[in-house]
Amino acid sequence: MNILKDVFAELFSMFVADARLTAAILATVALAAILIDATSLPPLAGGLVLLLGCIAVLVLSVSREVKRRAAAV
């Protein structure tokens, strides 16, 4: 039972460790869902919005981390 508790604690800490990244990904998913439901946007285009949004969030997150580490050196 202790191992299971440790696994869940580690999984939780992975998602909470970078709150900005988590919030941005959730916002991207919500935006894609709203665009598909509220408009006549086809699901494939919504998937493209989701893909490009997640890639953009990832690139911005990595560049922010690079700048932070460069400033620390």
mmCIF file as gemmi writes it, N, C-alpha and C atoms, coordinates in Angstrom:
data_model
loop_
_atom_site.group_PDB
_atom_site.id
_atom_site.type_symbol
_atom_site.label_atom_id
_atom_site.label_alt_id
_atom_site.label_comp_id
_atom_site.label_asym_id
_atom_site.label_entity_id
_atom_site.label_seq_id
_atom_site.pdbx_PDB_ins_code
_atom_site.Cartn_x
_atom_site.Cartn_y
_atom_site.Cartn_z
_atom_site.occupancy
_atom_site.B_iso_or_equiv
_atom_site.pdbx_formal_charge
_atom_site.auth_seq_id
_atom_site.auth_asym_id
_atom_site.pdbx_PDB_model_num
ATOM 1 N N . MET Axp A 1 ? 0.82 -1.194 0 1 0 ? 1 A 1
ATOM 2 C CA . MET Axp A 1 ? 0 0 0 1 0 ? 1 A 1
ATOM 3 C C . MET Axp A 1 ? 0.867 1.262 0 1 0 ? 1 A 1
ATOM 4 N N . ASN Axp A 2 ? 2.029 1.19 0.621 1 0 ? 2 A 1
ATOM 5 C CA . ASN Axp A 2 ? 2.941 2.321 0.661 1 0 ? 2 A 1
ATOM 6 C C . ASN Axp A 2 ? 3.466 2.661 -0.726 1 0 ? 2 A 1
ATOM 7 N N . ILE Axp A 3 ? 3.71 1.621 -1.523 1 0 ? 3 A 1
ATOM 8 C CA . ILE Axp A 3 ? 4.218 1.843 -2.876 1 0 ? 3 A 1
ATOM 9 C C . ILE Axp A 3 ? 3.172 2.568 -3.707 1 0 ? 3 A 1
ATOM 10 N N . LEU Axp A 4 ? 1.92 2.168 -3.577 1 0 ? 4 A 1
ATOM 11 C CA . LEU Axp A 4 ? 0.843 2.802 -4.314 1 0 ? 4 A 1
ATOM 12 C C . LEU Axp A 4 ? 0.706 4.276 -3.924 1 0 ? 4 A 1
ATOM 13 N N . LYS Axp A 5 ? 0.838 4.551 -2.661 1 0 ? 5 A 1
ATOM 14 C CA . LYS Axp A 5 ? 0.773 5.931 -2.172 1 0 ? 5 A 1
ATOM 15 C C . LYS Axp A 5 ? 1.925 6.757 -2.749 1 0 ? 5 A 1
ATOM 16 N N . ASP Axp A 6 ? 3.108 6.179 -2.791 1 0 ? 6 A 1
ATOM 17 C CA . ASP Axp A 6 ? 4.27 6.867 -3.349 1 0 ? 6 A 1
ATOM 18 C C . ASP Axp A 6 ? 4.105 7.134 -4.845 1 0 ? 6 A 1
ATOM 19 N N . VAL Axp A 7 ? 3.549 6.179 -5.564 1 0 ? 7 A 1
ATOM 20 C CA . VAL Axp A 7 ? 3.332 6.345 -7.004 1 0 ? 7 A 1
ATOM 21 C C . VAL Axp A 7 ? 2.345 7.482 -7.263 1 0 ? 7 A 1
ATOM 22 N N . PHE Axp A 8 ? 1.245 7.502 -6.528 1 0 ? 8 A 1
ATOM 23 C CA . PHE Axp A 8 ? 0.263 8.573 -6.72 1 0 ? 8 A 1
ATOM 24 C C . PHE Axp A 8 ? 0.822 9.926 -6.303 1 0 ? 8 A 1
ATOM 25 N N . ALA Axp A 9 ? 1.604 9.966 -5.271 1 0 ? 9 A 1
ATOM 26 C CA . ALA Axp A 9 ? 2.23 11.218 -4.842 1 0 ? 9 A 1
ATOM 27 C C . ALA Axp A 9 ? 3.184 11.728 -5.911 1 0 ? 9 A 1
ATOM 28 N N . GLU Axp A 10 ? 3.938 10.834 -6.529 1 0 ? 10 A 1
ATOM 29 C CA . GLU Axp A 10 ? 4.873 11.232 -7.586 1 0 ? 10 A 1
ATOM 30 C C . GLU Axp A 10 ? 4.124 11.72 -8.828 1 0 ? 10 A 1
ATOM 31 N N . LEU Axp A 11 ? 3.063 11.026 -9.208 1 0 ? 11 A 1
ATOM 32 C CA . LEU Axp A 11 ? 2.266 11.464 -10.351 1 0 ? 11 A 1
ATOM 33 C C . LEU Axp A 11 ? 1.648 12.834 -10.101 1 0 ? 11 A 1
ATOM 34 N N . PHE Axp A 12 ? 1.136 13.042 -8.902 1 0 ? 12 A 1
ATOM 35 C CA . PHE Axp A 12 ? 0.545 14.334 -8.548 1 0 ? 12 A 1
ATOM 36 C C . PHE Axp A 12 ? 1.593 15.44 -8.602 1 0 ? 12 A 1
ATOM 37 N N . SER Axp A 13 ? 2.778 15.163 -8.087 1 0 ? 13 A 1
ATOM 38 C CA . SER Axp A 13 ? 3.822 16.189 -8.071 1 0 ? 13 A 1
ATOM 39 C C . SER Axp A 13 ? 4.31 16.516 -9.488 1 0 ? 13 A 1
ATOM 40 N N . MET Axp A 14 ? 4.223 15.561 -10.404 1 0 ? 14 A 1
ATOM 41 C CA . MET Axp A 14 ? 4.613 15.825 -11.785 1 0 ? 14 A 1
ATOM 42 C C . MET Axp A 14 ? 3.706 16.877 -12.415 1 0 ? 14 A 1
ATOM 43 N N . PHE Axp A 15 ? 2.418 16.817 -12.114 1 0 ? 15 A 1
ATOM 44 C CA . PHE Axp A 15 ? 1.474 17.745 -12.724 1 0 ? 15 A 1
ATOM 45 C C . PHE Axp A 15 ? 1.418 19.079 -12.001 1 0 ? 15 A 1
ATOM 46 N N . VAL Axp A 16 ? 1.768 19.105 -10.744 1 0 ? 16 A 1
ATOM 47 C CA . VAL Axp A 16 ? 1.697 20.335 -9.97 1 0 ? 16 A 1
ATOM 48 C C . VAL Axp A 16 ? 3.036 21.064 -9.975 1 0 ? 16 A 1
ATOM 49 N N . ALA Axp A 17 ? 4.094 20.404 -10.353 1 0 ? 17 A 1
ATOM 50 C CA . ALA Axp A 17 ? 5.43 20.997 -10.316 1 0 ? 17 A 1
ATOM 51 C C . ALA Axp A 17 ? 5.505 22.269 -11.158 1 0 ? 17 A 1
ATOM 52 N N . ASP Axp A 18 ? 4.914 22.271 -12.318 1 0 ? 18 A 1
ATOM 53 C CA . ASP Axp A 18 ? 4.903 23.464 -13.167 1 0 ? 18 A 1
ATOM 54 C C . ASP Axp A 18 ? 3.448 23.868 -13.384 1 0 ? 18 A 1
ATOM 55 N N . ALA Axp A 19 ? 2.974 24.72 -12.501 1 0 ? 19 A 1
ATOM 56 C CA . ALA Axp A 19 ? 1.564 25.109 -12.53 1 0 ? 19 A 1
ATOM 57 C C . ALA Axp A 19 ? 1.22 25.876 -13.801 1 0 ? 19 A 1
ATOM 58 N N . ARG Axp A 20 ? 2.152 26.685 -14.3 1 0 ? 20 A 1
ATOM 59 C CA . ARG Axp A 20 ? 1.893 27.428 -15.544 1 0 ? 20 A 1
ATOM 60 C C . ARG Axp A 20 ? 1.684 26.487 -16.717 1 0 ? 20 A 1
ATOM 61 N N . LEU Axp A 21 ? 2.52 25.474 -16.809 1 0 ? 21 A 1
ATOM 62 C CA . LEU Axp A 21 ? 2.4 24.517 -17.905 1 0 ? 21 A 1
ATOM 63 C C . LEU Axp A 21 ? 1.069 23.775 -17.821 1 0 ? 21 A 1
ATOM 64 N N . THR Axp A 22 ? 0.709 23.34 -16.628 1 0 ? 22 A 1
ATOM 65 C CA . THR Axp A 22 ? -0.553 22.632 -16.435 1 0 ? 22 A 1
ATOM 66 C C . THR Axp A 22 ? -1.731 23.517 -16.805 1 0 ? 22 A 1
ATOM 67 N N . ALA Axp A 23 ? -1.731 24.757 -16.333 1 0 ? 23 A 1
ATOM 68 C CA . ALA Axp A 23 ? -2.834 25.681 -16.632 1 0 ? 23 A 1
ATOM 69 C C . ALA Axp A 23 ? -2.91 25.995 -18.12 1 0 ? 23 A 1
ATOM 70 N N . ALA Axp A 24 ? -1.771 26.159 -18.759 1 0 ? 24 A 1
ATOM 71 C CA . ALA Axp A 24 ? -1.764 26.475 -20.189 1 0 ? 24 A 1
ATOM 72 C C . ALA Axp A 24 ? -2.277 25.308 -21.024 1 0 ? 24 A 1
ATOM 73 N N . ILE Axp A 25 ? -1.896 24.1 -20.672 1 0 ? 25 A 1
ATOM 74 C CA . ILE Axp A 25 ? -2.387 22.929 -21.398 1 0 ? 25 A 1
ATOM 75 C C . ILE Axp A 25 ? -3.885 22.765 -21.2 1 0 ? 25 A 1
ATOM 76 N N . LEU Axp A 26 ? -4.358 22.951 -19.951 1 0 ? 26 A 1
ATOM 77 C CA . LEU Axp A 26 ? -5.798 22.856 -19.699 1 0 ? 26 A 1
ATOM 78 C C . LEU Axp A 26 ? -6.563 23.933 -20.457 1 0 ? 26 A 1
ATOM 79 N N . ALA Axp A 27 ? -6.011 25.134 -20.537 1 0 ? 27 A 1
ATOM 80 C CA . ALA Axp A 27 ? -6.655 26.21 -21.293 1 0 ? 27 A 1
ATOM 81 C C . ALA Axp A 27 ? -6.681 25.882 -22.787 1 0 ? 27 A 1
ATOM 82 N N . THR Axp A 28 ? -5.628 25.283 -23.295 1 0 ? 28 A 1
ATOM 83 C CA . THR Axp A 28 ? -5.584 24.903 -24.705 1 0 ? 28 A 1
ATOM 84 C C . THR Axp A 28 ? -6.629 23.84 -25.022 1 0 ? 28 A 1
ATOM 85 N N . VAL Axp A 29 ? -6.748 22.863 -24.146 1 0 ? 29 A 1
ATOM 86 C CA . VAL Axp A 29 ? -7.754 21.814 -24.338 1 0 ? 29 A 1
ATOM 87 C C . VAL Axp A 29 ? -9.155 22.413 -24.263 1 0 ? 29 A 1
ATOM 88 N N . ALA Axp A 30 ? -9.377 23.313 -23.301 1 0 ? 30 A 1
ATOM 89 C CA . ALA Axp A 30 ? -10.687 23.954 -23.174 1 0 ? 30 A 1
ATOM 90 C C . ALA Axp A 30 ? -11.005 24.797 -24.406 1 0 ? 30 A 1
ATOM 91 N N . LEU Axp A 31 ? -10.023 25.519 -24.905 1 0 ? 31 A 1
ATOM 92 C CA . LEU Axp A 31 ? -10.224 26.333 -26.106 1 0 ? 31 A 1
ATOM 93 C C . LEU Axp A 31 ? -10.601 25.464 -27.306 1 0 ? 31 A 1
ATOM 94 N N . ALA Axp A 32 ? -9.902 24.373 -27.49 1 0 ? 32 A 1
ATOM 95 C CA . ALA Axp A 32 ? -10.215 23.479 -28.609 1 0 ? 32 A 1
ATOM 96 C C . ALA Axp A 32 ? -11.622 22.896 -28.452 1 0 ? 32 A 1
ATOM 97 N N . ALA Axp A 33 ? -11.986 22.521 -27.237 1 0 ? 33 A 1
ATOM 98 C CA . ALA Axp A 33 ? -13.327 21.958 -27.001 1 0 ? 33 A 1
ATOM 99 C C . ALA Axp A 33 ? -14.407 22.999 -27.256 1 0 ? 33 A 1
ATOM 100 N N . ILE Axp A 34 ? -14.175 24.229 -26.808 1 0 ? 34 A 1
ATOM 101 C CA . ILE Axp A 34 ? -15.152 25.295 -27.027 1 0 ? 34 A 1
ATOM 102 C C . ILE Axp A 34 ? -15.291 25.608 -28.511 1 0 ? 34 A 1
ATOM 103 N N . LEU Axp A 35 ? -14.163 25.647 -29.216 1 0 ? 35 A 1
ATOM 104 C CA . LEU Axp A 35 ? -14.221 25.929 -30.655 1 0 ? 35 A 1
ATOM 105 C C . LEU Axp A 35 ? -15.003 24.854 -31.408 1 0 ? 35 A 1
ATOM 106 N N . ILE Axp A 36 ? -14.862 23.614 -31.002 1 0 ? 36 A 1
ATOM 107 C CA . ILE Axp A 36 ? -15.568 22.526 -31.681 1 0 ? 36 A 1
ATOM 108 C C . ILE Axp A 36 ? -17.052 22.564 -31.338 1 0 ? 36 A 1
ATOM 109 N N . ASP Axp A 37 ? -17.373 22.782 -30.057 1 0 ? 37 A 1
ATOM 110 C CA . ASP Axp A 37 ? -18.772 22.756 -29.631 1 0 ? 37 A 1
ATOM 111 C C . ASP Axp A 37 ? -19.538 24.02 -30.002 1 0 ? 37 A 1
ATOM 112 N N . ALA Axp A 38 ? -18.939 25.188 -29.829 1 0 ? 38 A 1
ATOM 113 C CA . ALA Axp A 38 ? -19.66 26.448 -30.007 1 0 ? 38 A 1
ATOM 114 C C . ALA Axp A 38 ? -19.742 26.889 -31.461 1 0 ? 38 A 1
ATOM 115 N N . THR Axp A 39 ? -18.835 26.428 -32.274 1 0 ? 39 A 1
ATOM 116 C CA . THR Axp A 39 ? -18.84 26.831 -33.685 1 0 ? 39 A 1
ATOM 117 C C . THR Axp A 39 ? -19.069 25.6 -34.549 1 0 ? 39 A 1
ATOM 118 N N . SER Axp A 40 ? -19.11 25.822 -35.823 1 0 ? 40 A 1
ATOM 119 C CA . SER Axp A 40 ? -19.275 24.69 -36.741 1 0 ? 40 A 1
ATOM 120 C C . SER Axp A 40 ? -17.912 24.168 -37.207 1 0 ? 40 A 1
ATOM 121 N N . LEU Axp A 41 ? -16.906 24.381 -36.364 1 0 ? 41 A 1
ATOM 122 C CA . LEU Axp A 41 ? -15.557 23.928 -36.692 1 0 ? 41 A 1
ATOM 123 C C . LEU Axp A 41 ? -15.512 22.4 -36.709 1 0 ? 41 A 1
ATOM 124 N N . PRO Axp A 42 ? -14.998 21.819 -37.766 1 0 ? 42 A 1
ATOM 125 C CA . PRO Axp A 42 ? -14.917 20.351 -37.806 1 0 ? 42 A 1
ATOM 126 C C . PRO Axp A 42 ? -13.918 19.831 -36.762 1 0 ? 42 A 1
ATOM 127 N N . PRO Axp A 43 ? -14.147 18.642 -36.258 1 0 ? 43 A 1
ATOM 128 C CA . PRO Axp A 43 ? -13.256 18.085 -35.234 1 0 ? 43 A 1
ATOM 129 C C . PRO Axp A 43 ? -11.797 17.998 -35.668 1 0 ? 43 A 1
ATOM 130 N N . LEU Axp A 44 ? -11.543 17.784 -36.944 1 0 ? 44 A 1
ATOM 131 C CA . LEU Axp A 44 ? -10.162 17.721 -37.42 1 0 ? 44 A 1
ATOM 132 C C . LEU Axp A 44 ? -9.47 19.069 -37.253 1 0 ? 44 A 1
ATOM 133 N N . ALA Axp A 45 ? -10.175 20.156 -37.525 1 0 ? 45 A 1
ATOM 134 C CA . ALA Axp A 45 ? -9.605 21.485 -37.323 1 0 ? 45 A 1
ATOM 135 C C . ALA Axp A 45 ? -9.407 21.754 -35.833 1 0 ? 45 A 1
ATOM 136 N N . GLY Axp A 46 ? -10.328 21.277 -35.016 1 0 ? 46 A 1
ATOM 137 C CA . GLY Axp A 46 ? -10.169 21.399 -33.569 1 0 ? 46 A 1
ATOM 138 C C . GLY Axp A 46 ? -8.953 20.624 -33.082 1 0 ? 46 A 1
ATOM 139 N N . GLY Axp A 47 ? -8.719 19.478 -33.664 1 0 ? 47 A 1
ATOM 140 C CA . GLY Axp A 47 ? -7.526 18.703 -33.333 1 0 ? 47 A 1
ATOM 141 C C . GLY Axp A 47 ? -6.258 19.424 -33.738 1 0 ? 47 A 1
ATOM 142 N N . LEU Axp A 48 ? -6.312 20.118 -34.86 1 0 ? 48 A 1
ATOM 143 C CA . LEU Axp A 48 ? -5.162 20.91 -35.301 1 0 ? 48 A 1
ATOM 144 C C . LEU Axp A 48 ? -4.907 22.062 -34.331 1 0 ? 48 A 1
ATOM 145 N N . VAL Axp A 49 ? -5.973 22.715 -33.862 1 0 ? 49 A 1
ATOM 146 C CA . VAL Axp A 49 ? -5.838 23.77 -32.852 1 0 ? 49 A 1
ATOM 147 C C . VAL Axp A 49 ? -5.211 23.199 -31.589 1 0 ? 49 A 1
ATOM 148 N N . LEU Axp A 50 ? -5.667 22.037 -31.196 1 0 ? 50 A 1
ATOM 149 C CA . LEU Axp A 50 ? -5.126 21.381 -30.002 1 0 ? 50 A 1
ATOM 150 C C . LEU Axp A 50 ? -3.647 21.039 -30.18 1 0 ? 50 A 1
ATOM 151 N N . LEU Axp A 51 ? -3.284 20.483 -31.321 1 0 ? 51 A 1
ATOM 152 C CA . LEU Axp A 51 ? -1.899 20.126 -31.591 1 0 ? 51 A 1
ATOM 153 C C . LEU Axp A 51 ? -0.992 21.353 -31.6 1 0 ? 51 A 1
ATOM 154 N N . LEU Axp A 52 ? -1.377 22.366 -32.351 1 0 ? 52 A 1
ATOM 155 C CA . LEU Axp A 52 ? -0.551 23.565 -32.447 1 0 ? 52 A 1
ATOM 156 C C . LEU Axp A 52 ? -0.486 24.307 -31.117 1 0 ? 52 A 1
ATOM 157 N N . GLY Axp A 53 ? -1.592 24.32 -30.394 1 0 ? 53 A 1
ATOM 158 C CA . GLY Axp A 53 ? -1.602 24.971 -29.088 1 0 ? 53 A 1
ATOM 159 C C . GLY Axp A 53 ? -0.687 24.279 -28.1 1 0 ? 53 A 1
ATOM 160 N N . CYS Axp A 54 ? -0.723 22.959 -28.066 1 0 ? 54 A 1
ATOM 161 C CA . CYS Axp A 54 ? 0.149 22.211 -27.155 1 0 ? 54 A 1
ATOM 162 C C . CYS Axp A 54 ? 1.617 22.375 -27.524 1 0 ? 54 A 1
ATOM 163 N N . ILE Axp A 55 ? 1.917 22.387 -28.804 1 0 ? 55 A 1
ATOM 164 C CA . ILE Axp A 55 ? 3.296 22.61 -29.242 1 0 ? 55 A 1
ATOM 165 C C . ILE Axp A 55 ? 3.757 24.003 -28.838 1 0 ? 55 A 1
ATOM 166 N N . ALA Axp A 56 ? 2.894 25.003 -29.025 1 0 ? 56 A 1
ATOM 167 C CA . ALA Axp A 56 ? 3.246 26.377 -28.647 1 0 ? 56 A 1
ATOM 168 C C . ALA Axp A 56 ? 3.475 26.493 -27.145 1 0 ? 56 A 1
ATOM 169 N N . VAL Axp A 57 ? 2.625 25.868 -26.363 1 0 ? 57 A 1
ATOM 170 C CA . VAL Axp A 57 ? 2.787 25.895 -24.902 1 0 ? 57 A 1
ATOM 171 C C . VAL Axp A 57 ? 4.104 25.231 -24.509 1 0 ? 57 A 1
ATOM 172 N N . LEU Axp A 58 ? 4.423 24.125 -25.136 1 0 ? 58 A 1
ATOM 173 C CA . LEU Axp A 58 ? 5.664 23.423 -24.831 1 0 ? 58 A 1
ATOM 174 C C . LEU Axp A 58 ? 6.889 24.265 -25.191 1 0 ? 58 A 1
ATOM 175 N N . VAL Axp A 59 ? 6.869 24.884 -26.355 1 0 ? 59 A 1
ATOM 176 C CA . VAL Axp A 59 ? 7.995 25.724 -26.78 1 0 ? 59 A 1
ATOM 177 C C . VAL Axp A 59 ? 8.17 26.902 -25.829 1 0 ? 59 A 1
ATOM 178 N N . LEU Axp A 60 ? 7.071 27.555 -25.468 1 0 ? 60 A 1
ATOM 179 C CA . LEU Axp A 60 ? 7.155 28.683 -24.537 1 0 ? 60 A 1
ATOM 180 C C . LEU Axp A 60 ? 7.656 28.248 -23.159 1 0 ? 60 A 1
ATOM 181 N N . SER Axp A 61 ? 7.219 27.1 -22.715 1 0 ? 61 A 1
ATOM 182 C CA . SER Axp A 61 ? 7.658 26.598 -21.411 1 0 ? 61 A 1
ATOM 183 C C . SER Axp A 61 ? 9.15 26.273 -21.418 1 0 ? 61 A 1
ATOM 184 N N . VAL Axp A 62 ? 9.616 25.649 -22.481 1 0 ? 62 A 1
ATOM 185 C CA . VAL Axp A 62 ? 11.041 25.316 -22.582 1 0 ? 62 A 1
ATOM 186 C C . VAL Axp A 62 ? 11.886 26.581 -22.683 1 0 ? 62 A 1
ATOM 187 N N . SER Axp A 63 ? 11.438 27.547 -23.475 1 0 ? 63 A 1
ATOM 188 C CA . SER Axp A 63 ? 12.22 28.781 -23.598 1 0 ? 63 A 1
ATOM 189 C C . SER Axp A 63 ? 12.26 29.554 -22.278 1 0 ? 63 A 1
ATOM 190 N N . ARG Axp A 64 ? 11.165 29.536 -21.531 1 0 ? 64 A 1
ATOM 191 C CA . ARG Axp A 64 ? 11.153 30.19 -20.22 1 0 ? 64 A 1
ATOM 192 C C . ARG Axp A 64 ? 12.136 29.513 -19.266 1 0 ? 64 A 1
ATOM 193 N N . GLU Axp A 65 ? 12.183 28.194 -19.31 1 0 ? 65 A 1
ATOM 194 C CA . GLU Axp A 65 ? 13.106 27.456 -18.44 1 0 ? 65 A 1
ATOM 195 C C . GLU Axp A 65 ? 14.557 27.692 -18.847 1 0 ? 65 A 1
ATOM 196 N N . VAL Axp A 66 ? 14.832 27.781 -20.13 1 0 ? 66 A 1
ATOM 197 C CA . VAL Axp A 66 ? 16.189 28.055 -20.604 1 0 ? 66 A 1
ATOM 198 C C . VAL Axp A 66 ? 16.644 29.429 -20.124 1 0 ? 66 A 1
ATOM 199 N N . LYS Axp A 67 ? 15.769 30.415 -20.239 1 0 ? 67 A 1
ATOM 200 C CA . LYS Axp A 67 ? 16.111 31.765 -19.77 1 0 ? 67 A 1
ATOM 201 C C . LYS Axp A 67 ? 16.347 31.782 -18.26 1 0 ? 67 A 1
ATOM 202 N N . ARG Axp A 68 ? 15.519 31.034 -17.525 1 0 ? 68 A 1
ATOM 203 C CA . ARG Axp A 68 ? 15.677 30.99 -16.083 1 0 ? 68 A 1
ATOM 204 C C . ARG Axp A 68 ? 17.01 30.36 -15.678 1 0 ? 68 A 1
ATOM 205 N N . ARG Axp A 69 ? 17.375 29.286 -16.36 1 0 ? 69 A 1
ATOM 206 C CA . ARG Axp A 69 ? 18.641 28.612 -16.036 1 0 ? 69 A 1
ATOM 207 C C . ARG Axp A 69 ? 19.842 29.437 -16.489 1 0 ? 69 A 1
ATOM 208 N N . ALA Axp A 70 ? 19.71 30.152 -17.607 1 0 ? 70 A 1
ATOM 209 C CA . ALA Axp A 70 ? 20.803 30.998 -18.064 1 0 ? 70 A 1
ATOM 210 C C . ALA Axp A 70 ? 21.047 32.167 -17.103 1 0 ? 70 A 1
ATOM 211 N N . ALA Axp A 71 ? 19.989 32.676 -16.537 1 0 ? 71 A 1
ATOM 212 C CA . ALA Axp A 71 ? 20.112 33.785 -15.585 1 0 ? 71 A 1
ATOM 213 C C . ALA Axp A 71 ? 20.724 33.313 -14.277 1 0 ? 71 A 1
ATOM 214 N N . ALA Axp A 72 ? 20.562 32.055 -13.938 1 0 ? 72 A 1
ATOM 215 C CA . ALA Axp A 72 ? 21.088 31.514 -12.682 1 0 ? 72 A 1
ATOM 216 C C . ALA Axp A 72 ? 22.582 31.235 -12.776 1 0 ? 72 A 1
ATOM 217 N N . VAL Axp A 73 ? 23.111 31.108 -13.97 1 0 ? 73 A 1
ATOM 218 C CA . VAL Axp A 73 ? 24.534 30.785 -14.138 1 0 ? 73 A 1
ATOM 219 C C . VAL Axp A 73 ? 25.397 31.985 -14.078 1 0 ? 73 A 1
